Amino acid sequence: MPKVGRDDSKVIFDPKGNLVSSEQFREPSLWGDRLKNATEYYETWASKFQVEDLENAYYGFQWDQSNLPDNYKAYVNNLFFIAIDTKMPALMFQNPIFTVKPLPLHAEFDPATAATNAKLKEDTLNYFVVNDRIQLTQTIELAILDAFFRFGVIEVGYSADWVDNPRGQKPHLAADDKLQKQHTGETLSRPKRLPQAERVYTKYIPSKNFRVGGLDTQNLEECSWYGYWEYVRIEDVLSNKKFDIDKISLGASVSRSTDFMASTRTLQDEEEILERQGDLIRWWKIWDLRSKKRIIYLEESNKIIRETSFKRIPHHILKFRHRLRGFYPLPLTYSWISPQTEANEVREAGRAHRRRFQRKYILASGAFDEPGELEKLQNGGDGTIVQSSNRMLGRLLLLCRMRTWGTAYASSTS
């Protein structure tokens, strides 16, 4: 009887019977569709909560310039910056010190060995925390700032330069010239490659580049997959021997980069500059949490250039407020928009009122007997006493009276 539907010979299951992956699930075109849908999902959330406006408000761009006269700078009382700058010191630490203690989990717990291992891990962790090359404090600060408008993302990983070992595959010899044995009884051989320039790094990932797809929840590890995009130099892609770059064309991106541009005044957006110029290309780094595969995907060429396995994800997410549905959070500053807009509009209206209304008077002749008294009225300060004749009553008329805006502004910002 012929098979109907899916060809189970190409399907891979884990020991629990769950579908892990198949050849059709690793097609590049499938990831192109997934990324497109994930981007639409993100943009819907970003538009609903006005995340771009929230970030611009922090920078002080709080007015729609299209509704203002040319070269006019409206009044901005940046409450966003003041509030965030006040909260930041309480949300982060300057060079924190960590303490690692062993926990007795089994009956064969060895306190002496466990304490030694814990001390070694503690010293290693504190070394990485205070190491200026890792820049942990700066990375955390950027992620916290991003979380006020969207969410914070930090990548923690290990990197090294691997070189061929000239003694690779040769067995290790013990002090008595006998082959060293592992606990399994197998001969212990030297590795084929050795690491050089090993380093632990922390990396801030802009949340506007971050996407989740499939079944998403508040917890990143329970989503189907996630990834982010970034720009890399084409020469770095072509020089990496681990990348599968056969039969791909990078010509569409080749022109000149911003390093060689004479002027960037006509290009307003930084991302637009990167997309228009040439020795840079955008790729996606994707973590498929179902198949435990890490994928590097070139969207322009619709090509997967590298696929590796992973055991744990290297990303940590900071969200101040979860929503009841979905991965993307409720931005903390979303509720600040209306008070900020009201404060700016009241201050701008007060400034416009002061500019428009200046007190003018109409004076009937013969109101003052002495000419100097009129000059005191014109130039005198608060509390000036002016001497006039009895005929002045009713001869000095105020044309307009200016309203005071201080009370209105105080009530709007309290």
C-alpha positions as a Markdown table, in Angstrom:
| # | Residue | x | y | z |
|---|---|---|---|---|
| 1 | Met | 0.0 | 0.0 | 0.0 |
| 2 | Pro | 1.6 | 3.4 | -1.0 |
| 3 | Lys | 2.4 | 5.9 | 1.7 |
| 4 | Val | 0.1 | 8.8 | 2.1 |
| 5 | Gly | 1.2 | 12.2 | 3.5 |
| 6 | Arg | 4.5 | 12.7 | 5.3 |
| 7 | Asp | 7.5 | 10.5 | 4.5 |
| 8 | Asp | 8.4 | 9.3 | 8.0 |
| 9 | Ser | 11.8 | 8.0 | 6.8 |
| 10 | Lys | 13.0 | 11.6 | 6.7 |
| 11 | Val | 11.7 | 12.5 | 10.2 |
| 12 | Ile | 13.9 | 12.4 | 13.3 |
| 13 | Phe | 12.4 | 11.8 | 16.7 |
| 14 | Asp | 14.0 | 12.2 | 20.2 |
| 15 | Pro | 13.9 | 9.4 | 22.8 |
| 16 | Lys | 10.5 | 10.7 | 24.0 |
| 17 | Gly | 8.9 | 10.5 | 20.6 |
| 18 | Asn | 8.9 | 14.3 | 19.9 |
| 19 | Leu | 9.5 | 15.5 | 16.4 |
| 20 | Val | 13.0 | 17.1 | 16.3 |
| 21 | Ser | 13.7 | 18.0 | 12.7 |
| 22 | Ser | 13.6 | 16.9 | 9.1 |
| 23 | Glu | 15.2 | 17.8 | 5.9 |
| 24 | Gln | 12.3 | 20.0 | 4.8 |
| 25 | Phe | 12.4 | 21.9 | 8.1 |
| 26 | Arg | 15.9 | 23.0 | 7.4 |
| 27 | Glu | 15.2 | 24.6 | 4.0 |
| 28 | Pro | 16.5 | 28.2 | 3.8 |
| 29 | Ser | 13.3 | 29.4 | 2.2 |
| 30 | Leu | 11.4 | 28.2 | 5.3 |
| 31 | Trp | 13.6 | 30.3 | 7.5 |
| 32 | Gly | 13.0 | 33.3 | 5.2 |
| 33 | Asp | 9.2 | 32.9 | 5.8 |
| 34 | Arg | 9.6 | 32.4 | 9.5 |
| 35 | Leu | 11.7 | 35.5 | 9.8 |
| 36 | Lys | 9.2 | 37.5 | 7.8 |
| 37 | Asn | 6.3 | 36.4 | 10.0 |
| 38 | Ala | 8.4 | 37.0 | 13.2 |
| 39 | Thr | 9.2 | 40.5 | 12.0 |
| 40 | Glu | 5.6 | 41.3 | 11.3 |
| 41 | Tyr | 4.7 | 40.0 | 14.8 |
| 42 | Tyr | 7.4 | 42.3 | 16.4 |
| 43 | Glu | 6.4 | 45.3 | 14.4 |
| 44 | Thr | 2.7 | 44.9 | 15.4 |
| 45 | Trp | 3.8 | 44.9 | 19.1 |
| 46 | Ala | 6.2 | 47.8 | 18.6 |
| 47 | Ser | 3.6 | 49.9 | 16.9 |
| 48 | Lys | 0.9 | 49.2 | 19.5 |
| 49 | Phe | 3.1 | 50.3 | 22.4 |
| 50 | Gln | 4.9 | 53.1 | 20.4 |
| 51 | Val | 8.4 | 51.8 | 21.4 |
| 52 | Glu | 10.2 | 54.0 | 18.9 |
| 53 | Asp | 8.5 | 57.1 | 20.3 |
| 54 | Leu | 9.4 | 56.0 | 23.8 |
| 55 | Glu | 13.1 | 55.8 | 22.9 |
| 56 | Asn | 13.0 | 59.1 | 21.1 |
| 57 | Ala | 11.4 | 60.8 | 24.1 |
| 58 | Tyr | 14.4 | 59.7 | 26.2 |
| 59 | Tyr | 16.7 | 61.5 | 23.7 |
| 60 | Gly | 14.5 | 64.6 | 23.9 |
| 61 | Phe | 12.7 | 64.3 | 20.5 |
| 62 | Gln | 9.2 | 64.6 | 21.9 |
| 63 | Trp | 7.5 | 66.8 | 19.2 |
| 64 | Asp | 6.3 | 66.0 | 15.7 |
| 65 | Gln | 8.4 | 68.4 | 13.7 |
| 66 | Ser | 6.0 | 68.1 | 10.7 |
| 67 | Asn | 3.4 | 70.1 | 12.7 |
| 68 | Leu | 5.9 | 72.8 | 13.6 |
| 69 | Pro | 7.3 | 75.7 | 11.6 |
| 70 | Asp | 10.7 | 75.2 | 9.9 |
| 71 | Asn | 13.7 | 75.5 | 12.3 |
| 72 | Tyr | 11.4 | 76.0 | 15.3 |
| 73 | Lys | 12.4 | 74.2 | 18.5 |
| 74 | Ala | 9.4 | 73.6 | 20.7 |
| 75 | Tyr | 9.8 | 73.5 | 24.5 |
| 76 | Val | 10.8 | 70.1 | 25.9 |
| 77 | Asn | 10.9 | 69.4 | 29.7 |
| 78 | Asn | 12.5 | 65.9 | 29.4 |
| 79 | Leu | 10.9 | 64.0 | 32.3 |
| 80 | Phe | 11.8 | 60.7 | 30.6 |
| 81 | Phe | 15.5 | 61.3 | 31.0 |
| 82 | Ile | 15.2 | 62.6 | 34.5 |
| 83 | Ala | 13.2 | 59.6 | 35.7 |
| 84 | Ile | 15.4 | 57.0 | 34.1 |
| 85 | Asp | 18.7 | 58.7 | 35.1 |
| 86 | Thr | 17.4 | 58.7 | 38.7 |
| 87 | Lys | 16.4 | 55.0 | 38.6 |
| 88 | Met | 19.5 | 53.6 | 36.9 |
| 89 | Pro | 21.9 | 53.6 | 39.9 |
| 90 | Ala | 19.4 | 51.5 | 41.9 |
| 91 | Leu | 19.1 | 48.9 | 39.1 |
| 92 | Met | 22.8 | 48.1 | 38.6 |
| 93 | Phe | 26.0 | 47.5 | 40.6 |
| 94 | Gln | 29.5 | 48.8 | 40.1 |
| 95 | Asn | 31.8 | 45.7 | 40.0 |
| 96 | Pro | 29.7 | 43.4 | 42.1 |
| 97 | Ile | 31.4 | 40.6 | 44.1 |
| 98 | Phe | 29.9 | 37.1 | 43.9 |
| 99 | Thr | 30.1 | 34.3 | 46.5 |
| 100 | Val | 29.9 | 30.6 | 45.5 |
| 101 | Lys | 29.1 | 28.0 | 48.1 |
| 102 | Pro | 28.7 | 24.2 | 47.6 |
| 103 | Leu | 25.4 | 22.5 | 48.3 |
| 104 | Pro | 25.2 | 18.9 | 49.6 |
| 105 | Leu | 23.0 | 17.2 | 47.0 |
| 106 | His | 24.1 | 13.5 | 47.4 |
| 107 | Ala | 25.1 | 11.1 | 50.1 |
| 108 | Glu | 28.6 | 10.9 | 48.7 |
| 109 | Phe | 29.1 | 14.6 | 49.1 |
| 110 | Asp | 32.8 | 15.5 | 49.7 |
| 111 | Pro | 32.9 | 18.8 | 51.7 |
| 112 | Ala | 36.7 | 19.4 | 51.2 |
| 113 | Thr | 36.6 | 18.8 | 47.4 |
| 114 | Ala | 33.4 | 20.8 | 47.0 |
| 115 | Ala | 34.7 | 23.7 | 48.9 |
| 116 | Thr | 37.9 | 23.8 | 46.8 |
| 117 | Asn | 35.9 | 23.7 | 43.5 |
| 118 | Ala | 33.5 | 26.4 | 44.8 |
| 119 | Lys | 36.4 | 28.7 | 45.7 |
| 120 | Leu | 37.9 | 28.2 | 42.2 |
| 121 | Lys | 34.6 | 29.0 | 40.6 |
| 122 | Glu | 34.2 | 32.0 | 42.8 |
| 123 | Asp | 37.6 | 33.4 | 41.9 |
| 124 | Thr | 37.1 | 32.8 | 38.2 |
| 125 | Leu | 33.7 | 34.4 | 38.2 |
| 126 | Asn | 34.9 | 37.5 | 40.1 |
| 127 | Tyr | 37.8 | 37.8 | 37.7 |
| 128 | Phe | 35.5 | 37.9 | 34.7 |
| 129 | Val | 33.2 | 40.4 | 36.4 |
| 130 | Val | 35.9 | 43.0 | 37.1 |
| 131 | Asn | 37.8 | 42.4 | 33.8 |
| 132 | Asp | 37.7 | 45.6 | 31.8 |
| 133 | Arg | 37.9 | 43.7 | 28.5 |
| 134 | Ile | 34.6 | 42.0 | 29.2 |
| 135 | Gln | 32.8 | 45.3 | 30.0 |
| 136 | Leu | 30.1 | 43.7 | 32.0 |
| 137 | Thr | 29.0 | 46.9 | 33.7 |
| 138 | Gln | 28.6 | 48.7 | 30.4 |
| 139 | Thr | 26.8 | 45.8 | 28.8 |
| 140 | Ile | 24.3 | 45.6 | 31.7 |
| 141 | Glu | 23.7 | 49.3 | 31.7 |
| 142 | Leu | 22.8 | 49.3 | 28.0 |
| 143 | Ala | 20.4 | 46.3 | 28.5 |
| 144 | Ile | 18.7 | 48.1 | 31.5 |
| 145 | Leu | 18.2 | 51.2 | 29.4 |
| 146 | Asp | 16.8 | 49.2 | 26.5 |
| 147 | Ala | 14.4 | 47.5 | 28.9 |
| 148 | Phe | 12.7 | 50.8 | 29.7 |
| 149 | Phe | 11.4 | 51.0 | 26.1 |
| 150 | Arg | 11.4 | 47.4 | 25.0 |
| 151 | Phe | 13.4 | 44.7 | 26.7 |
| 152 | Gly | 17.1 | 44.0 | 27.5 |
| 153 | Val | 19.1 | 41.2 | 25.8 |
| 154 | Ile | 22.6 | 40.2 | 26.9 |
| 155 | Glu | 24.7 | 37.4 | 25.2 |
| 156 | Val | 27.3 | 35.6 | 27.3 |
| 157 | Gly | 29.6 | 33.3 | 25.5 |
| 158 | Tyr | 33.1 | 31.8 | 25.0 |
| 159 | Ser | 35.3 | 32.4 | 22.1 |
| 160 | Ala | 38.7 | 31.1 | 21.0 |
| 161 | Asp | 41.1 | 30.8 | 18.1 |
| 162 | Trp | 41.5 | 27.1 | 17.3 |
| 163 | Val | 44.8 | 25.8 | 15.7 |
| 164 | Asp | 45.8 | 22.4 | 14.6 |
| 165 | Asn | 47.6 | 20.3 | 17.2 |
| 166 | Pro | 50.9 | 18.8 | 15.7 |
| 167 | Arg | 50.6 | 15.9 | 18.2 |
| 168 | Gly | 46.9 | 15.3 | 17.7 |
| 169 | Gln | 45.6 | 11.8 | 18.0 |
| 170 | Lys | 48.7 | 10.6 | 19.7 |
| 171 | Pro | 48.1 | 9.0 | 23.2 |
| 172 | His | 49.0 | 10.7 | 26.4 |
| 173 | Leu | 51.8 | 9.0 | 28.4 |
| 174 | Ala | 51.9 | 8.8 | 32.1 |
| 175 | Ala | 55.0 | 9.2 | 34.3 |
| 176 | Asp | 55.7 | 5.4 | 34.0 |
| 177 | Asp | 55.5 | 5.6 | 30.2 |
| 178 | Lys | 52.2 | 3.7 | 30.2 |
| 179 | Leu | 49.2 | 4.9 | 28.2 |
| 180 | Gln | 46.8 | 7.0 | 30.3 |
| 181 | Lys | 43.4 | 5.5 | 30.6 |
| 182 | Gln | 40.0 | 7.2 | 31.0 |
| 183 | His | 37.5 | 5.8 | 33.4 |
| 184 | Thr | 36.0 | 3.9 | 30.5 |
| 185 | Gly | 39.3 | 2.1 | 29.9 |
| 186 | Glu | 39.8 | 3.7 | 26.5 |
| 187 | Thr | 43.2 | 5.2 | 25.5 |
| 188 | Leu | 43.3 | 9.0 | 26.1 |
| 189 | Ser | 44.4 | 10.8 | 23.0 |
| 190 | Arg | 45.5 | 14.3 | 22.5 |
| 191 | Pro | 42.9 | 16.6 | 20.8 |
| 192 | Lys | 43.2 | 17.4 | 17.1 |
| 193 | Arg | 42.9 | 21.2 | 17.7 |
| 194 | Leu | 44.0 | 23.4 | 20.5 |
| 195 | Pro | 42.4 | 26.7 | 21.6 |
| 196 | Gln | 44.4 | 30.0 | 21.6 |
| 197 | Ala | 43.4 | 33.4 | 22.8 |
| 198 | Glu | 40.5 | 32.0 | 24.9 |
| 199 | Arg | 38.1 | 34.6 | 26.1 |
| 200 | Val | 34.7 | 35.0 | 27.8 |
| 201 | Tyr | 32.6 | 37.9 | 26.4 |
| 202 | Thr | 29.4 | 39.7 | 27.2 |
| 203 | Lys | 27.5 | 41.4 | 24.3 |
| 204 | Tyr | 24.6 | 43.7 | 24.3 |
| 205 | Ile | 22.0 | 42.8 | 21.7 |
| 206 | Pro | 19.6 | 45.6 | 20.6 |
| 207 | Ser | 16.1 | 44.4 | 21.3 |
| 208 | Lys | 14.8 | 46.0 | 18.1 |
| 209 | Asn | 17.0 | 43.4 | 16.2 |
| 210 | Phe | 15.6 | 40.5 | 18.3 |
| 211 | Arg | 12.8 | 38.2 | 17.1 |
| 212 | Val | 11.0 | 35.2 | 18.5 |
| 213 | Gly | 8.9 | 32.8 | 16.4 |
| 214 | Gly | 6.5 | 29.8 | 16.6 |
| 215 | Leu | 4.9 | 29.2 | 19.9 |
| 216 | Asp | 6.1 | 32.1 | 22.1 |
| 217 | Thr | 5.7 | 32.4 | 25.9 |
| 218 | Gln | 7.0 | 34.8 | 28.5 |
| 219 | Asn | 10.0 | 32.5 | 29.0 |
| 220 | Leu | 12.5 | 32.5 | 26.2 |
| 221 | Glu | 13.5 | 28.9 | 26.7 |
| 222 | Glu | 9.9 | 27.8 | 26.0 |
| 223 | Cys | 9.7 | 29.5 | 22.6 |
| 224 | Ser | 10.0 | 27.5 | 19.4 |
| 225 | Trp | 13.0 | 29.5 | 18.1 |
| 226 | Tyr | 14.5 | 33.0 | 18.4 |
| 227 | Gly | 17.3 | 35.0 | 16.7 |
| 228 | Tyr | 18.7 | 38.4 | 16.0 |
| 229 | Trp | 20.3 | 40.2 | 13.0 |
| 230 | Glu | 23.5 | 42.2 | 12.9 |
| 231 | Tyr | 25.9 | 43.6 | 10.3 |
| 232 | Val | 29.2 | 41.9 | 9.5 |
| 233 | Arg | 31.9 | 42.6 | 6.9 |
| 234 | Ile | 31.7 | 40.6 | 3.8 |
| 235 | Glu | 35.5 | 39.9 | 3.9 |
| 236 | Asp | 35.0 | 38.2 | 7.3 |
| 237 | Val | 32.3 | 36.0 | 5.9 |
| 238 | Leu | 34.4 | 35.0 | 2.9 |
| 239 | Ser | 37.5 | 34.3 | 4.9 |
| 240 | Asn | 35.9 | 31.9 | 7.4 |
| 241 | Lys | 36.5 | 28.4 | 6.2 |
| 242 | Lys | 33.7 | 27.0 | 8.4 |
| 243 | Phe | 31.0 | 28.9 | 6.4 |
| 244 | Asp | 29.3 | 27.2 | 3.5 |
| 245 | Ile | 29.5 | 30.0 | 0.9 |
| 246 | Asp | 29.5 | 28.0 | -2.3 |
| 247 | Lys | 27.1 | 29.2 | -5.0 |
| 248 | Ile | 26.1 | 32.4 | -3.1 |
| 249 | Ser | 26.2 | 35.9 | -4.5 |
| 250 | Leu | 27.1 | 38.8 | -2.3 |
| 251 | Gly | 27.4 | 41.3 | -5.2 |
| 252 | Ala | 24.2 | 43.1 | -4.3 |
| 253 | Ser | 25.8 | 44.4 | -1.2 |
| 254 | Val | 29.1 | 45.3 | -2.6 |
| 255 | Ser | 29.8 | 49.1 | -3.0 |
| 256 | Arg | 31.5 | 51.3 | -0.5 |
| 257 | Ser | 31.1 | 51.4 | 3.3 |
| 258 | Thr | 30.7 | 54.3 | 5.6 |
| 259 | Asp | 34.4 | 54.2 | 6.3 |
| 260 | Phe | 35.0 | 55.7 | 2.8 |
| 261 | Met | 32.0 | 58.1 | 2.5 |
| 262 | Ala | 32.7 | 61.7 | 1.9 |
| 263 | Ser | 29.5 | 62.9 | 3.6 |
| 264 | Thr | 26.5 | 61.3 | 5.3 |
| 265 | Arg | 24.5 | 64.5 | 5.7 |
| 266 | Thr | 21.8 | 63.3 | 3.2 |
| 267 | Leu | 21.4 | 60.0 | 5.0 |
| 268 | Gln | 19.4 | 60.5 | 8.2 |
| 269 | Asp | 19.1 | 57.0 | 9.5 |
| 270 | Glu | 22.2 | 54.9 | 10.6 |
| 271 | Glu | 20.7 | 51.7 | 9.4 |
| 272 | Glu | 19.9 | 53.2 | 6.1 |
| 273 | Ile | 23.6 | 54.1 | 5.7 |
| 274 | Leu | 24.6 | 50.5 | 6.4 |
| 275 | Glu | 22.1 | 49.0 | 4.0 |
| 276 | Arg | 23.2 | 51.4 | 1.2 |
| 277 | Gln | 26.9 | 50.9 | 1.6 |
| 278 | Gly | 28.9 | 48.0 | 0.6 |
| 279 | Asp | 31.4 | 45.9 | 2.4 |
| 280 | Leu | 28.7 | 45.1 | 5.0 |
| 281 | Ile | 26.1 | 42.4 | 4.9 |
| 282 | Arg | 23.3 | 41.5 | 7.3 |
| 283 | Trp | 23.0 | 38.0 | 8.7 |
| 284 | Trp | 20.7 | 36.3 | 11.2 |
| 285 | Lys | 21.8 | 34.2 | 14.1 |
| 286 | Ile | 19.0 | 31.8 | 14.9 |
| 287 | Trp | 18.6 | 29.3 | 17.8 |
| 288 | Asp | 16.1 | 26.6 | 17.0 |
| 289 | Leu | 15.0 | 25.4 | 20.5 |
| 290 | Arg | 13.3 | 22.3 | 19.2 |
| 291 | Ser | 16.1 | 20.8 | 17.2 |
| 292 | Lys | 18.8 | 22.4 | 19.3 |
| 293 | Lys | 20.5 | 23.8 | 16.2 |
| 294 | Arg | 22.3 | 27.1 | 15.9 |
| 295 | Ile | 21.9 | 28.6 | 12.4 |
| 296 | Ile | 23.6 | 31.5 | 10.6 |
| 297 | Tyr | 21.3 | 32.6 | 7.8 |
| 298 | Leu | 22.0 | 35.1 | 5.0 |
| 299 | Glu | 18.6 | 36.5 | 4.2 |
| 300 | Glu | 19.8 | 38.3 | 1.0 |
| 301 | Ser | 21.1 | 35.1 | -0.5 |
| 302 | Asn | 18.5 | 32.8 | 1.1 |
| 303 | Lys | 21.4 | 30.6 | 2.3 |
| 304 | Ile | 22.3 | 28.8 | 5.6 |
| 305 | Ile | 26.0 | 29.1 | 5.8 |
| 306 | Arg | 26.5 | 27.3 | 9.1 |
| 307 | Glu | 24.6 | 25.0 | 11.4 |
| 308 | Thr | 25.8 | 23.6 | 14.7 |
| 309 | Ser | 24.4 | 22.0 | 17.8 |
| 310 | Phe | 24.1 | 23.6 | 21.2 |
| 311 | Lys | 23.2 | 22.5 | 24.7 |
| 312 | Arg | 22.1 | 25.8 | 26.3 |
| 313 | Ile | 21.2 | 29.2 | 25.1 |
| 314 | Pro | 23.6 | 32.1 | 25.7 |
| 315 | His | 21.1 | 34.9 | 26.0 |
| 316 | His | 19.5 | 36.5 | 29.1 |
| 317 | Ile | 16.4 | 38.7 | 28.9 |
| 318 | Leu | 15.4 | 41.6 | 31.2 |
| 319 | Lys | 11.7 | 42.6 | 31.2 |
| 320 | Phe | 10.3 | 44.9 | 33.8 |
| 321 | Arg | 6.6 | 43.9 | 33.2 |
| 322 | His | 5.3 | 40.8 | 31.5 |
| 323 | Arg | 2.1 | 40.7 | 29.6 |
| 324 | Leu | -0.4 | 37.9 | 30.0 |
| 325 | Arg | 0.2 | 36.6 | 26.5 |
| 326 | Gly | 3.3 | 36.4 | 24.4 |
| 327 | Phe | 7.0 | 37.0 | 24.8 |
| 328 | Tyr | 7.1 | 40.8 | 24.2 |
| 329 | Pro | 6.6 | 42.8 | 27.4 |
| 330 | Leu | 4.7 | 45.8 | 28.5 |
| 331 | Pro | 7.2 | 48.7 | 28.2 |
| 332 | Leu | 7.7 | 50.4 | 31.6 |
| 333 | Thr | 7.6 | 53.9 | 30.1 |
| 334 | Tyr | 4.5 | 53.4 | 28.0 |
| 335 | Ser | 2.4 | 55.0 | 30.7 |
| 336 | Trp | 4.7 | 58.1 | 30.8 |
| 337 | Ile | 3.6 | 59.4 | 27.4 |
| 338 | Ser | 0.5 | 61.3 | 28.4 |
| 339 | Pro | 2.1 | 63.2 | 31.4 |
| 340 | Gln | 5.1 | 64.0 | 29.3 |
| 341 | Thr | 3.0 | 65.4 | 26.5 |
| 342 | Glu | 0.8 | 67.4 | 28.9 |
| 343 | Ala | 3.9 | 69.0 | 30.5 |
| 344 | Asn | 5.4 | 70.0 | 27.2 |
| 345 | Glu | 2.2 | 71.4 | 25.8 |
| 346 | Val | 1.5 | 73.5 | 28.9 |
| 347 | Arg | 5.1 | 74.9 | 28.9 |
| 348 | Glu | 5.0 | 75.6 | 25.2 |
| 349 | Ala | 1.6 | 77.3 | 25.5 |
| 350 | Gly | 3.0 | 79.5 | 28.3 |
| 351 | Arg | 6.0 | 80.5 | 26.3 |
| 352 | Ala | 3.9 | 81.3 | 23.3 |
| 353 | His | 1.6 | 83.3 | 25.5 |
| 354 | Arg | 4.4 | 85.4 | 27.0 |
| 355 | Arg | 5.8 | 86.1 | 23.5 |
| 356 | Arg | 2.4 | 87.1 | 22.1 |
| 357 | Phe | 1.0 | 89.2 | 25.0 |
| 358 | Gln | 2.9 | 92.3 | 26.3 |
| 359 | Arg | 1.1 | 94.9 | 28.4 |
| 360 | Lys | 0.4 | 98.2 | 26.6 |
| 361 | Tyr | -1.3 | 101.3 | 28.0 |
| 362 | Ile | -3.3 | 104.3 | 26.6 |
| 363 | Leu | -2.5 | 107.5 | 28.5 |
| 364 | Ala | -4.7 | 110.7 | 28.3 |
| 365 | Ser | -2.9 | 114.0 | 28.2 |
| 366 | Gly | -2.6 | 115.9 | 31.5 |
| 367 | Ala | -2.5 | 112.7 | 33.6 |
| 368 | Phe | 0.9 | 113.6 | 35.1 |
| 369 | Asp | 2.0 | 117.1 | 36.2 |
| 370 | Glu | 5.7 | 116.1 | 36.1 |
| 371 | Pro | 7.4 | 114.5 | 33.0 |
| 372 | Gly | 9.7 | 112.4 | 35.2 |
| 373 | Glu | 6.7 | 110.6 | 36.7 |
| 374 | Leu | 5.7 | 109.1 | 33.4 |
| 375 | Glu | 9.3 | 107.8 | 32.9 |
| 376 | Lys | 9.1 | 106.1 | 36.3 |
| 377 | Leu | 5.9 | 104.4 | 35.2 |
| 378 | Gln | 7.6 | 103.1 | 32.0 |
| 379 | Asn | 11.0 | 102.0 | 33.5 |
| 380 | Gly | 10.4 | 101.5 | 37.2 |
| 381 | Gly | 10.5 | 98.2 | 38.9 |
| 382 | Asp | 8.0 | 96.4 | 41.1 |
| 383 | Gly | 6.6 | 98.7 | 43.8 |
| 384 | Thr | 7.5 | 102.0 | 42.0 |
| 385 | Ile | 5.5 | 105.0 | 43.4 |
| 386 | Val | 4.4 | 107.5 | 40.8 |
| 387 | Gln | 3.0 | 110.9 | 41.7 |
| 388 | Ser | 0.1 | 112.1 | 39.6 |
| 389 | Ser | -2.6 | 114.8 | 39.7 |
| 390 | Asn | -6.2 | 114.1 | 40.7 |
| 391 | Arg | -7.2 | 114.2 | 37.1 |
| 392 | Met | -5.4 | 110.9 | 36.4 |
| 393 | Leu | -8.2 | 108.7 | 37.6 |
| 394 | Gly | -9.7 | 106.9 | 34.6 |
| 395 | Arg | -7.0 | 108.3 | 32.2 |
| 396 | Leu | -4.7 | 105.2 | 32.2 |
| 397 | Leu | -6.2 | 102.2 | 30.3 |
| 398 | Leu | -4.6 | 98.7 | 30.2 |
| 399 | Leu | -5.1 | 97.3 | 26.7 |
| 400 | Cys | -4.5 | 93.6 | 27.6 |
| 401 | Arg | -3.9 | 91.5 | 30.7 |
| 402 | Met | -1.5 | 88.6 | 30.7 |
| 403 | Arg | -2.5 | 85.3 | 32.2 |
| 404 | Thr | -0.1 | 83.6 | 34.6 |
| 405 | Trp | 0.8 | 80.0 | 33.6 |
| 406 | Gly | 2.8 | 79.0 | 36.6 |
| 407 | Thr | -0.2 | 77.5 | 38.5 |
| 408 | Ala | -1.4 | 75.6 | 35.4 |
| 409 | Tyr | 2.1 | 74.1 | 34.8 |
| 410 | Ala | 2.6 | 73.2 | 38.5 |
| 411 | Ser | -0.7 | 71.3 | 38.5 |
| 412 | Ser | 0.2 | 69.4 | 35.3 |
| 413 | Thr | 3.6 | 68.2 | 36.6 |
| 414 | Ser | 2.7 | 67.4 | 40.2 |
